[in-house]
Amino acid sequence: MSRAVLLLLILNIFSLTACGGSGNSDAAVVPGTPPTTTTPTISTQAVFNNLSFAQPVALLQAPGDSTRWYVVEKGGYVRVFANDQNTLSASVFLDISGVVNSAGEGGLLGLAFHPNFPVTPEVFVSYTRSGSPLVSYVSRFLSTDSGLSLNPTTEEPILTVAQPATNHNGGDIAFGPDNYLYVGFGDGGGSGDQFANGQDTNTLMGAIVRLDVGGGSPYGIPAGNPFEANPVCTGGSGMDSCPEIYAWGLRNPWRFSFDVVTSKLWAADVGQGSWEEVDVVSAGGNYGWNVREGAHCFSPAAGCADTFIEPITEYDHSIGNSITGGYVYRGTSIAELTGWYVFGDFGSGRLFGVPEASATGTTATVLEQTGLQIVSFGQADDGEIYFLDFSSGTIRQIVDAP
C-alpha cells in the first residue's frame, strides 16, 4: 500500500508527532545549494475561527473576487463563506456527495473556476466515482444563479480516467495563465508503480495533462503539448502517446500552482519510501518516476538513467514523509518571503521554502514547525498564503514572525 498521500486522505488518520523545535532552528538535512537570500522568519495564525470543515482538501478564491473563500471537502461538498473573520457559517456551493466515492485517497479533490467566472458561469471539478474500483472525473458545472452556487444537474463530464486502485489518484486541477485547464493524475496506486504507468505516455496516469476546455467537444488539445498530433486517449489511455499529456514521470502530484508573476508551474510530487520532491514543470518534461525517486535511483537501485529533469528541491524522510505543494508568496505582509515558494509536509507538519529562482538541487529551508496535518494551501487574490489542517478542519494563515 502507499505510504504517503494515503496518510493524507483516509478517514480517522492520526496526527503524527513531529520532532524538532519551531522556526529556523530546524535545519533541513538534504544535500544541495543553500538559498542565497535572507531566510524569512514566519509564523502561522488561526483564521476564521468560527468555522471548521469535514476532511477539507482544497482552499481557494474565485478569480478577481476577494470577498469569498471556497473549501472543498473530500466527501463531495464545496462550501463558501464570506472573507470576514467574524463570519459564523459557510453555505453549500456544490453538493455532489451522492455520486462521489471517497474511498482511500479518492473523493472530491479539486476545483477550478473559469478565468472569466462568473461572467462565464463555469466551474470545473475533479473527483472520483465508483468503478474498478474508482474512476476519476473531470467535469464542468454551471452556475444558474449568478455565481452564488453550482447547479449539480448541469454536470458535463469532460474527461474520465479509470483508476486501478484507491490511492495515487492525484486530483488537483487549475487554470494556467494560458487559460488552459491543467489536471494532475497519480501513477495508479499501490507501491513502486506496480502498473508501470510513470514512464508510459500511453496513459494519463503519472502525468499532468493540459486541456483546451473552450476549444473542442469535450476539449481540444493545446498547441505545444508534446504529443498533440495523436488521437485523444478515451478513458485515460490509448494506443499512442496521449496528446493530453503536458508532462509525465510523476508518482502522485499533490498540489501544483502557477506563480502569478513568472507563470512557472510548481508541483509537489509525493515520494515512495525515501524522498519528497518539488518540480518546476514544463511542457514535455519527464520527471523520472519510477526510474528515480527525487534525484535518486529507484528502479534500478543504482546506475539508473540520468536524462530526467531534476527536482528544484527534495528532502528525505527524516524531516517529513508526505509533501503538500503550495505557492510562491506574492503578498505584502512578509517582505522577506516575497518570491519564495512555500510548501509543507502532511506527516511532520513542517513548512518549507525555496526562493523561486533557485537552481535544481537547492536545499529546502524549514521555515516553521506547525505540528499540523498540512493538507492543502490556498493563495488569496492579494498573494497571501493560507493552509488547511486536515485533522481539525480549520484554516491558518502564514504571517510574519512576531
N, C-alpha and C positions, 0 to 999 in steps of 0.2 A: 504494500500500500504506500501511497505518497506520504511524505513526512512534513511537507512544508505548508502549502496552501490548504491541505486537508485540515491542518490545525485551524486554519483561518475561518472556515465556514461551517463546520459541523456543529450541530446543536449541543449545548451543555459542555462545551470545551472549557477547560480550566485555565486560569491565568498562570503563566509561567513566572516563577520568581527570578528576577534578573539580578545579576551581581554588579558590583561596582558602585561608584558614587554618582553624583549628578554633575552636569555641566562639563567643562572642558578638562577636568582632571582625569576623565575616562578616555584613554587613547586607543585608537584602532591599532590592530596588531598585524596588518597585512602589508606586504611589500608594495612599494611604488614611490612615485614622486610626490612629496608633500605639497599642499597648496602654498602659493607664494603670497597670497593676500592675507590681510589681517583676519584672524579667526573670529567669527561673530560670537557674541555671548547672548544666549536666548533663554527664555523660559516659556512656560505654557500656562494658560489660564482657562478655567471652565467658562463657557458662554451659553446663553440660552438655557439658564439653569432650571426653568420650569418644564423643560422638555426632555423626554427620553424616547428611544426608538427600539423596535424589536429587530435584532440582528441587522443593523444598518451596514450597508456595504458601499454606498456612494453618496457624495455630498456635492451640490453644485448650484449655481445661479444660472438663470436664463441670460442669453446674450444681451448686454446693454441694460439689464434690469437688476439693480441692486436692492430692490425693495423686498424681495422674497428669496428664500432658500428652499431647496428641494432635497429630500433624503430618500434614497432607495433602500427598501427593506427586502432582504433575501426572500421572504415568504411570498412576495408578489404585490406589495404596495409601494407606491410613490406618494410621499406626504409633502405638503407645502406649508410654510409658515412665514409670517412677517419677519423681516430683518429688524427686529426690535428686541432688545434684551429683556423687556418686560412681557413679551408675548407669552400667553398662557397655554396655547394649544396649537396643534397642526391639523390641517384638514387633508382629506384624501384627494390627491391629484389624479391618480390612476389606481385601479384595483383590478389586477388580473390573477389574483390568488387562486381562482378556480381552475386555471389551466397551468399554473407554474408547478413544476416538480422541483422541490428544493433539496432533494436527497444529496448527501455528501457535499460537494462543492458546487452543486447546481443551485438554481433559483433565479430570481430576478437580479441581474448582476450589473447592468449598466444602462445609462440614459444619456441621450444626446439631443439637444434642441436644434432644430433647423437654424442656421445662422441668421435668418430673417424672421425668426419667431417673435411675436405672434402674427405678424402680417402674413407670413406663410405659416399656417397653423399646424405644422408637422413636428412630431417628436418621435425619435427612434429609440427603441429599447432592445436590449439583449437579455435573453432568458432561456431557461431550459424547460422543455415539456417531457412527458413520459415517452420513452421509445425503447431502444435496446442497449442500455437501459434509459438513456436520455437522448434528446435531440435539441441542439441549440437553435434558437430562433432569433433572427434579427428582423424586427417588424416596425412598420410605420403606423403611428396612431395620429388621429386628428383631434384638435380641439374644436368643439362646436359651440363654445360659449365664450369666445373672445379671449382664450388663453387661460381661463380660470381653472380648467381641468381638461383631461383627455377622455374622449368617449371610447370605452373599450369595444364597442360594436364596430368601430371603424378600422380595426386591425387589418393591415395588409402585410403578410409575410414577404420579406424581401429576399432573405437567404436562410437556408436551413443546413445544418451540419450534423450528421449522425454521430453520436458520441458513444464509444465502446465501453466507457467506464464513467463513474460518478466523481472523478477528480480530474484536475488539469483541464477544466472546461473554459479557462480564460474568461471572456465575457465583457472586457472593457470595450467602450465604444465612444468615439468623439469625432467631431468635425475638425478637419485641419484648416489652416489658413487658406488652402486652395479650394475650400468649400466641398471637398470630397469627404466621404464617411470612412473612417478607419475602425476596424474591429480586430480584437486580439483573440486567438484561439490557442489553447494548450496542445500538448503532444498526444492527447487521447487518454492519458491516465495510466494508472499502475505505477511501476517503478522502472527506472532505467530506460525509458522509451521503449517499452515492450512491443509496441506496434510499429516501431521503426518509422515514425512519422516526421521526426525532426529534420531529417535531410531529404525527405521525399516531397518534391514540389508538385506531385500529382494529387496532393491533398491539401486542404486549407488548414489542417491541424499543424501546430507548431509554427504558426505564422501570424503576421499582421497583414490583413487584407485591406485594400483600398477600393471603394466603390463610388461610382457616379450615380447617386440615387435620383438625380434630376435629369439624367441623360439617357434613359432607356427603360425598358419594361422587363423585369422589375428594376434593373440597374444597367448602367453602361460601364465599360472598362476605361479608366482614365489613361490617357497617353502617358507613357513613362513607366507604367507597371512593367516589370521585367519580362513577363510572358503575355503581353497584351494581345498578340495576334491569335492566340489559341482559343478553342471553344471553351465556353464557361463550364465550370465544374458543378453540375447539378448535384445537390445533396452533399456537397463538400468534397467531392473527388472526381477525377476524370482520367482519361487515357493519356493526356498530355499534361505538361506543367500548367497549373491553374492560372489563368490570366488575372484573377482577382488578387493574387499574392503581390504584396508590396515588399516584404522582407520575410525571411524564414530562419530556421535553425534556433528556435526558441522552445524552452521547456514549458513554461507557463507564465506568460506576461501578465503580472498582476499590477495593473495600473500604469498607463502611459499618459503623457501630456505634451502639449506644444508650448514652447516658450513664446510668450506673446510679443517679445522683442525680436528674437533671432529666427523664430519659426522652427527651430530644431525640435525633433521628436525624441523625447526621452522616455525610455521604457525600463522598468524593473523586471527582471526575469528570475523567478524563484528557482533556487538550486535543488540539487538532489541530496547528497549527503555531506557535502563539504563547503561549497562556495555559493554565495549570493552575488548577483551582478547587476550593474546598471549599464545600459547601452544607449548610445545616440544612434537612432535608426534612420537609415537612408534607403532609397529605392534600390532593390536588387541586392541588398545586404544579406549575407549569411552569417549568423552569429554563433554557429558552431555546435549546438546541441544536436545529437548526443555524442558526437565525437569528442567534444570538450564540455566541461562544466566550468563556467567562467573562463579564465585564461589557462586552464589546466586540462591535461588529457583525462578523458573519462573512458572512452571505448575506442581504441585500446587504452590501457592504463599508462602506457608510455609510447613514445615515438609516433604520436598522432600527427595528422596534417596541421600545418600552421598557416593555412590560406584563408582563415576566417577573420572577420572584423573583431578586434579586441574590445573588451569592455572598457568603458571610461573608468569605472572603479569596481572593486569587488571586496568582499570581506568574508572571513571564514567563520565557522560555527562556534568559535569560542566567544563571539560577541553578538551573535544573532543567527537565526535559522529560518526566517521566512520573510523575505523582503516585501515591502509595500512601496510602490512608486509614488512620487509626489510631484512637485512643481518647482520651477525656477522662480525665486522670490522677486516680485516686481512691485512690492508695496513701498510705503514711505515711512513706516513707523520704526523700522530697524535698518538704519543706514548701512551698517557693516554686512548685512545679509543680502543686500541687493546684488543680483546676478549669481547667487548661489542656488544650485539645485538641492532641494531639501527632500529627503525621503526617510523612511523608517523601517523598523523591523517588528513584525507582529509578535514574535516569540519573546524577544528580550525587552521590547518597549523603548529601544534607543531611537533617537532622532539623529540622522547623519546629514552631512552636506559636503558638496564639492563645488568649487567655482565652475560656472558654466563653460568657461574657456579652457577647462582642464584637458590635458593630453591623456591618451589612453594609459592606464596603469596608475592613475592618481590614487593616493591613499584617501579613503573617506575619513573625514573628521567627525568624531562623535560630538554632537552639539548639546545633547541633553539626554538624561536617563529618566523616562517618564514612568516606567513600571506598568504601562498600559498596553492593551492589545490594539495596536495602531493598524486598523484595517483598511482605511482609505483616507485620502486627503481631498480637500476642496480649496479652490482658489476663487476668492471674491473678485468681482469686476474691478475693484481697486488694487488688486495684486496681493492683498494679504492672504495668508495661508492658514487653513483650519484643518483639523483631522477628527476622525471618528474613533471612539473607543468601543470596540465590539462588545466587550464584556458588560459594560454599563449602559451602552446605547446612547452615550452622551457625546457632546461636541466640545472641542477645545480649540483655542486659538494660539498660534505661535506669536509670542510677544517679545519685546526687548527685556533683557535681564534687569531686575530691579537694582 
